[in-house]
Amino acid sequence: MTTSLPEYFRPLPQRDGPRPEDAVPLAGGGLWFTEAVRLSRDAAPRRVPVAEIPRDWLERLSAPRAPLAGLPMDRSRVMGIVNVTPDSFSDGGRLRDSAAAAQDARAMVAAGADIVDIGGESTRPGADTIADELEIERTRPVIEALAGDLGAPISIDTRKRAVAEAAVAAGAAIVNDVSGLLHDPALAGLVMDRDLPVCVMHAKGDPKTMQDDPRYDDVLLDVYDWLAGRVEALEAQGIPRANIVVDPGIGFGKTKAHNLALLAGSALFHGLGCPVLIGASRKRFIGTITGTERPADRMPGSVAVALEAAARGAQILRVHDVPETVQALRVRAALSEGESDVA
């Protein structure tokens, strides 16, 4: 007796034109779909109408997402990146000083950022882990300088409970963990106890080794299954699905081909019933495609990726170039609706 492998359903989001009567909203937002691509590990992809999507999949794909730190998840939100590190791949330590980092965060919010993500440990390929105390020393003063009057929630980009605990005490409201709460198992307990939203990212290996010949059977389905397993495990630990954001981890243990496949298929991740975060800003694959060596010169390619991710319903776009991304999203919204839906 043979057992059939699981089926997956990637919605085909739309926004323009009259909305058909059988259209289903994507994650409760402004996008909708009438068809999906049925995926399986033992059969060719097949386009199917919504009537052929199983009820459990359809419910997860269509249900509105809960607000994140008070932010409605009904459209794409911009998360501005503030790296307080001497060895960030994108800016080479430009914001090592906490005052400069706080100033940069305020400028991002003024330009339209909905969330500010502050990190004190580089997770670029080949990076080493640093001591908790050093990471706290880098991030806590920035958060303390911003908390209370920034006008946007602060996210702490860390894999460690001690760092997150200090950041939350200083005013952070979101945890963003590139290890999917696996590097420091105690961090899940903090998230649960404080009822914090958490971004759970897929990475193949740790930053030191993740780009050493990464391989997948099917990168889109493999990453989906991994994230599904993490969401279920965290729910079992007491973290509600409504507090979990999923991130396929562009550039973390992936080749250019892997990254492109994940971005093209990113609407599949709505099937997890969580907001989807896409963080592809200034990544190496953009430089490979465009021949752009310096990460800081990859802004146009990064904005192009952000627009494509928004077209597939991503609720959070993690970016370095906030003004340019916000401007592009506003124009996109105006073209498709006649008015901007990005306040």
N, C-alpha and C positions, 0 to 999 in steps of 0.2 A: 504494500500500500504506500503510495507516494503522498507526501504532504505539500500542498502548494505554499509558496513563499508569500510573505505579506505584500499587500498592495499599498501604494502611496498615491496621493492625489495632489498635483500641483495646479492651483487655480491659475487661470489666464485673466489677470485683472484688466479692467477697462475703466475709462472715465468719460470719454467723449460720446456725443450723440445721444439720441433718445434711449432711455433705459428700458429694456424689455421687461415684460410682466414676470418672466421667470427668473430675473436677475437676483442674485444673492449678494448682500453687502460683504465686502472683505473686511473682517475683523471690526465690523461696526463703523467703518470709516467711509470716506467719500468714494472709494473704488468699489467696483462690483464685478461679478463674473457670472457667466452663463455656461461656461465650459471649464474643464480641467484636463490635464494630461495625466492619464493613469500610468504609473510607473511600477515596475516589478523587476526583481533580479533574474527572473526566468522568462521574461517576455518582452517584446518590443514595446516602446511607448505608444500609447493610443489615446487619441482625443475623445473625451466623453462629455455628454451633457450633464448638468447638475442633477438630473433625475437619476443618474447612475452612480452618484457619489454616495457612499454609505452614510447613514445618519450621524454616526459618531464623528466622522471626518467633517461632515457639513457643519455640524454644530461648532466644532473647534475652529473651523475656517471663518465662520460668519459671526460668532459671538463678539460683542464689543469688549475691548480690553479695559481693565480697571485703570483708573488714573495712577500715574507713577509720581510719587512725592508731590501730589496735588496737580500734576499736569495731565490733562486729558490726552489719551492715546488715539485720538480720532484722525490724526494727520501726522506727517513726518515732522519730528522735532530735531533740532540741531543741538548736538552735544559738542561744545568747544573743548579742545585738548590743551591743557596747561601742564607741561612737563617741567618739574623742578629737579632736573637731573643734569649732571655734567656730560652725559654720554648718550643722550637721546639720538636716535637715528635721524630725526627730522630737523632738529634745530641746534644740535651740537652744544647744548648747555647754555643757550641764550638766556634762559630764565632761571639761572641758579639762585639769584637773589630773590628772597621772598617778597620784597616790596615790588620788584619788577613783575613778578609772577602775579601778584594781586592786581596790579595795574592792568596787566594783559587780560586777566579774567574779566575785569570791569569793562574793558573795551569790547570784549566778545559779547557780553550781555547787551551793551549799548548797540551793537551791530545786529542783534537779533538772536543770539544763542539762547536756547531754552534751558540748558543744563551746562554746568562747567565741570569737567572731569580733571581732577588734580592727581598727578602721580609723581612719586619720588624714587621709583626704581625702574630703570630701563628694562624693557622686555624685548629689545631688538634681538635678531638672531645672533647667538654667540655671547649674550650678556650673562654675567655672573650674578648670583643672588647677593644682596647686601644685608647687613645687620638691621634688625627691626629698629634699633635706636637711631640709626642714621636716617632711615626712611621716615621715621616720625619727626626727626629734627628738620628734615626738608619740607614736609607737607603741613605739619600742624600750624606753624606761624602763618602760612598763606591762608588756611581755612579760617583761623581766628581773625585775620584781617578782613575777611570777606563776610563772615557769618552775620546775619541779621539785617544787612542792608544791600546785599548783592542784587536782589530781585529775581533770582533764579536758584533752584536747588543745586547743591554741591554734591558731586560724586567723588568718592575716594577710589582711586585705581590702585588696588593692592591685592596681594595673595595672602596676607597675614592678619590674624586676629588682632594682635597688639597694635598694629598700625591702624586698622579700621576702627578699633575701640577709641584710640586717641583722636582720630579724625571725627568720629561721631560726637565725641565729647566736645570737640571744638566747633561743631556745627554742620558736619556733612550729613546728608540725608539718604544717600544711595551708596551701595558698595558695588564696585565693578571689578570682578576677579577673572583674570585671563586663564586661571587654572580650573575654572568651573567648580570652585570650593573643594578642590582635591589637594592642593599644596599644603594647606593648613586645615585639617579637619575641624579644628576648634572654631574656625571662622563661621561655619554653618550655625553653630550654637549662638553666636552673637547675633547673626541675622535673624534667627528665629526669636530669640529673647527680646530683641528691640523692634520686632515687626518691621524690618527694613526691606525695601526693594533691593534686589540683587541682580546684576547682570552676569550670566553664566556663559562663559565662552569655551568653544572647542579649541584645543591645541593638541597637536600630535607631538608628544615629548615636551621637554621644558625649553626655555629660550636658548640654553646653551647648546642643545643638540637638535632642535626641532627641524632645522633645514638640512639635516644629514640624510638625503635621499628619501624623502617621505613618499609612501606608497599607499594606495587604497584599492579596494576591489571596485567600488563605485563611490566616488568622493561625495556626491550629493546624498545618497542614501546612507552611506557610512556615517557621515556627520549628523544627519537627521537622527539615526538610531542612537548615536552616542548622546546627543542632546536630550532625546526622549528618555533615555535611561537616567540621565542626571536629574531631569525634572521629576521623574517618578521617585528617585531616591531622596531628593530634597523634600518632596511632599511627605514621604514616609517619616522624615525627621521633624516634621511640623512646620515647614515653610510652605505657605499656600501658593498655588500656581499663580494666583493673581499678583504675587510679589516677585515673580521670576521673569526676567527678560532673557531671551536666548540670542546668542551671537555665534555665527558659524566660524568665526576666527580667521578672517581673510589674512593670509600671509603668515599664519602660525602653523608651521609644518605643512605647507602647501607649495606646489610649483605654480608657475604661471597658468598652466592648463587647469589645475585644480581650482585656483582662484576664479578663473573665468567661468568654470562650470558651476561653482557655488553662487556666483553673482547672477548668472543667467537663470538659475533654478531657485533663487532665494524665496520666491513666493511659497515654495513647499513648506518652509519653516513656520508659516502661519498655522499649519496643521497641528502644531504643538499647543495651540491655544494661549500663547504668550506673545507679548510685544517682541518684535524682531529688531535687533541692533545690527547695523552694518558699519564696520570700521575699516575702510580701505584707503583712507587718506594718505597720500604721498608714498604708498607702499611700492616695493621694488618692482612688482609686475607692471606697474604703470610706467616706470622708467624703462623697463625692458621693451614694452610695446612701442613707446614713443622715442626711445633713444635719449632719454633725459637722465643724466647721471645724478645731478644734485637733487635730493628730495624736495628742497624748498622750491625748485622750479617745476614741480609736478602738479601745481594747482589746477591748471585747465583739465588735465586728465582726472584729477580727484573730483572735480565738480561734475564731470561727465558721469563718473561712477555713482556719485550721490544722486543725480537725477534719475539714473536707471534704477537705483535701489528704491527711490521714492515711487517710481512708476510701478514697482512690484509690491508696494505697500509697506515698506520698512517704516516702523514707527520712530526709530532713533537713528540718526546719521552722525557718527562720531568723526569730527573733522578738525583739521588745523586751520583751514582758511574759512573762517566764519562769514565775514562780509560777502565774499564771492559766492559761497554756497547759499546763503539766505537770499541774496539777490536773484540767483538762478531759480530757486524754488518759487519765489514770488512771481517771476515772469512766467514760469511754467504754469502756475496756478491761474494766472490771468489769461493765458492763452487757452486753457482748457475750460475755464468757467466764466470768463469775462470779468472776474474780480479775484483779488488775492485772498487765499485762505491761510496765509502766514502772517500773523499779526506782528 
